Amino acid sequence: MVKRTVIITAGGMGTRIGASLPKQFLLLKGQPILMHTLSVFYSFDSEMQLIVTLPIDWMDYWKSLLAEYKCELPHELVAGGDTRFASIQNALIYVKGDEVGVHDGVRPFVSADTIFNCFEGAKKEGNAIPVISLVDSIREIDENSSISQNRDKYVLVQTPQTFEVDLIK
């Protein structure tokens, strides 16, 4: 029985980086970034259910990349929605595990320790999310002022965000 599931969202279009392809398909060390991300989770737990959400218009392209790069990592492909939230909702229908993580398809450098700690945290608390401390100064800006903020009161949210399946559903 599947205990864990990860939903890998890959709906970005790469417009901020000005690429002709969505960034999940750009090459990193000779392979599309999304394949690296899938590989990280498969290496962590080969029994984990892997679900990838993609815009429907890019599904055939992804399938052609899988064939071209001879990628046989087992995963289910689900049509994404207009938003990340909608894509996750679409994928939740197919979740078989008791614990589910949501991870960004263009973040292949997540460590096994982070994945483990997130799933363990969700098991204990119902949900977990990795965060990192800010190192840069931050300011709140409005029309007339710029006010320094205490960066110790803020963190940067990362993925995977993990949940007991009933909680996220």
Backbone torsions as a table, in degrees:
resi	resn	phi	psi	omega
1	MET	NA	138.7	178.4
2	VAL	-71.0	127.8	178.1
3	LYS	-98.3	-38.3	-176.8
4	ARG	-120.8	148.5	173.6
5	THR	-132.9	144.2	169.0
6	VAL	-125.6	132.0	173.6
7	ILE	-98.7	117.7	179.5
8	ILE	-103.3	111.0	-178.1
9	THR	-86.5	130.0	-177.1
10	ALA	-139.4	56.2	-175.2
11	GLY	-101.9	-2.3	-177.9
12	GLY	-66.3	154.1	-178.2
13	MET	-108.8	-3.0	176.7
14	GLY	75.0	17.7	-176.1
15	THR	-66.5	-33.9	-179.0
16	ARG	-67.5	-28.9	179.8
17	ILE	-96.2	-0.7	175.0
18	GLY	68.8	27.5	-179.1
19	ALA	-85.1	154.8	177.6
20	SER	-79.5	-20.0	176.5
21	LEU	-114.8	152.7	170.5
22	PRO	-57.9	143.7	-171.0
23	LYS	-63.3	-23.8	178.1
24	GLN	-64.1	-18.7	-179.6
25	PHE	-100.0	-7.5	178.2
26	LEU	-66.7	150.6	-175.4
27	LEU	-83.6	140.2	173.4
28	LEU	-134.5	117.7	-177.3
29	LYS	51.1	43.4	173.1
30	GLY	80.8	7.5	178.6
31	GLN	-139.0	151.3	174.4
32	PRO	-58.8	141.2	-177.9
33	ILE	-52.9	-41.8	-177.8
34	LEU	-60.0	-34.4	177.2
35	MET	-65.3	-39.5	176.6
36	HIS	-61.6	-43.0	-179.5
37	THR	-63.2	-46.2	176.3
38	LEU	-57.2	-43.7	-177.8
39	SER	-61.8	-38.5	179.2
40	VAL	-60.0	-46.0	-178.4
41	PHE	-72.4	-38.1	177.2
42	TYR	-63.9	-41.1	177.8
43	SER	-65.1	-34.6	178.4
44	PHE	-66.5	-44.2	-177.4
45	ASP	-154.6	100.6	-176.3
46	SER	-69.3	-9.9	177.0
47	GLU	-93.4	-8.1	-178.6
48	MET	-66.8	138.1	174.0
49	GLN	-76.5	125.7	179.4
50	LEU	-108.6	125.2	177.6
51	ILE	-123.0	130.5	177.3
52	VAL	-114.6	128.7	172.8
53	THR	-102.6	132.3	179.5
54	LEU	-137.3	151.2	170.4
55	PRO	-58.3	138.8	-175.4
56	ILE	-56.6	-33.3	-179.1
57	ASP	-68.7	-14.1	-178.4
58	TRP	-109.0	1.7	-177.7
59	MET	-64.6	-44.8	179.5
60	ASP	-64.3	-37.9	177.8
61	TYR	-62.1	-44.3	178.1
62	TRP	-59.9	-44.1	179.3
63	LYS	-62.2	-36.6	178.2
64	SER	-68.7	-35.4	176.3
65	LEU	-66.4	-40.2	178.2
66	LEU	-57.8	-43.6	178.8
67	ALA	-68.2	-45.6	-177.7
68	GLU	-60.5	-41.0	-177.2
69	TYR	-96.2	7.4	178.6
70	LYS	50.7	44.3	179.8
71	CYS	-88.5	117.3	-178.3
72	GLU	-115.1	21.9	177.3
73	LEU	-63.2	124.6	-176.2
74	PRO	-70.3	126.2	176.9
75	HIS	-159.4	157.1	176.1
76	GLU	-101.7	142.3	-179.2
77	LEU	-108.0	126.6	-177.9
78	VAL	-125.8	137.6	177.7
79	ALA	-65.5	128.3	177.0
80	GLY	-75.2	168.4	177.4
81	GLY	-104.4	-168.8	179.9
82	ASP	-72.1	-19.9	179.5
83	THR	-132.9	166.9	176.1
84	ARG	-59.8	-44.2	179.0
85	PHE	-55.4	-47.5	-179.6
86	ALA	-65.2	-37.4	177.9
87	SER	-63.1	-42.9	178.9
88	ILE	-64.6	-42.9	177.4
89	GLN	-58.2	-42.9	178.8
90	ASN	-60.3	-41.2	-177.2
91	ALA	-73.8	-31.8	-177.1
92	LEU	-59.1	-25.8	178.7
93	ILE	-60.4	-30.3	-173.4
94	TYR	-99.1	-1.1	-176.8
95	VAL	-67.3	130.1	179.0
96	LYS	-109.3	-17.5	-175.8
97	GLY	-82.6	166.3	175.8
98	ASP	-83.8	-24.3	179.7
99	GLU	-122.2	138.5	-178.3
100	VAL	-132.5	137.1	174.3
101	GLY	-113.5	152.5	174.0
102	VAL	-121.3	126.3	-175.5
103	HIS	-135.9	149.0	178.9
104	ASP	-79.6	128.9	-177.6
105	GLY	-61.8	-21.1	-178.7
106	VAL	-101.6	24.4	176.9
107	ARG	-122.8	76.0	-175.4
108	PRO	-82.8	-2.7	-173.8
109	PHE	-98.9	16.3	177.2
110	VAL	-67.2	137.3	-177.0
111	SER	-85.4	157.2	175.4
112	ALA	-60.7	-36.7	178.1
113	ASP	-62.0	-42.5	179.2
114	THR	-64.3	-45.0	178.8
115	ILE	-60.0	-48.5	-179.9
116	PHE	-58.2	-50.1	-177.4
117	ASN	-61.9	-36.9	178.6
118	CYS	-66.6	-45.8	179.4
119	PHE	-67.0	-37.4	176.7
120	GLU	-65.4	-40.6	177.7
121	GLY	-62.6	-40.7	178.7
122	ALA	-66.9	-36.1	178.6
123	LYS	-63.0	-38.5	-177.5
124	LYS	-82.9	-40.6	-170.4
125	GLU	-111.2	-9.4	-177.7
126	GLY	98.4	-27.5	175.2
127	ASN	-160.1	161.0	178.0
128	ALA	-156.5	152.1	179.4
129	ILE	-148.0	131.8	177.7
130	PRO	-78.6	142.4	177.3
131	VAL	-134.3	157.3	173.6
132	ILE	-129.3	149.4	180.0
133	SER	-72.3	152.7	175.0
134	LEU	-78.6	142.2	173.8
135	VAL	-113.0	-23.5	179.2
136	ASP	-85.0	156.2	172.5
137	SER	-72.9	148.5	176.4
138	ILE	-127.5	151.8	-178.8
139	ARG	-136.9	145.7	172.4
140	GLU	-97.5	126.3	-174.7
141	ILE	-118.6	136.0	169.1
142	ASP	-131.8	-168.2	-175.1
143	GLU	-58.5	-34.1	-170.6
144	ASN	-117.2	-3.8	-175.1
145	SER	-152.3	167.4	175.7
146	SER	-136.9	112.6	-173.2
147	ILE	-114.0	123.8	177.2
148	SER	-63.4	140.1	178.6
149	GLN	-116.1	151.5	177.9
150	ASN	-76.8	105.7	-176.7
151	ARG	-64.4	-18.9	178.3
152	ASP	-67.2	-14.7	179.3
153	LYS	-91.3	1.1	-175.6
154	TYR	-128.7	152.5	174.0
155	VAL	-136.8	160.7	173.6
156	LEU	-98.6	127.3	-178.4
157	VAL	-83.1	135.6	-179.4
158	GLN	-118.8	-173.6	172.3
159	THR	-129.5	157.1	14.7
160	PRO	-82.8	142.8	171.3
161	GLN	-94.7	125.3	-171.8
162	THR	-119.6	151.3	-173.3
163	PHE	-148.6	153.3	160.8
164	GLU	-67.3	137.9	-171.5
165	VAL	-58.1	-39.4	-179.0
166	ASP	-64.9	-32.3	-179.7
167	LEU	-67.4	-46.5	-177.8
168	ILE	-74.3	-32.6	177.9
169	LYS	-69.8	NA	NA
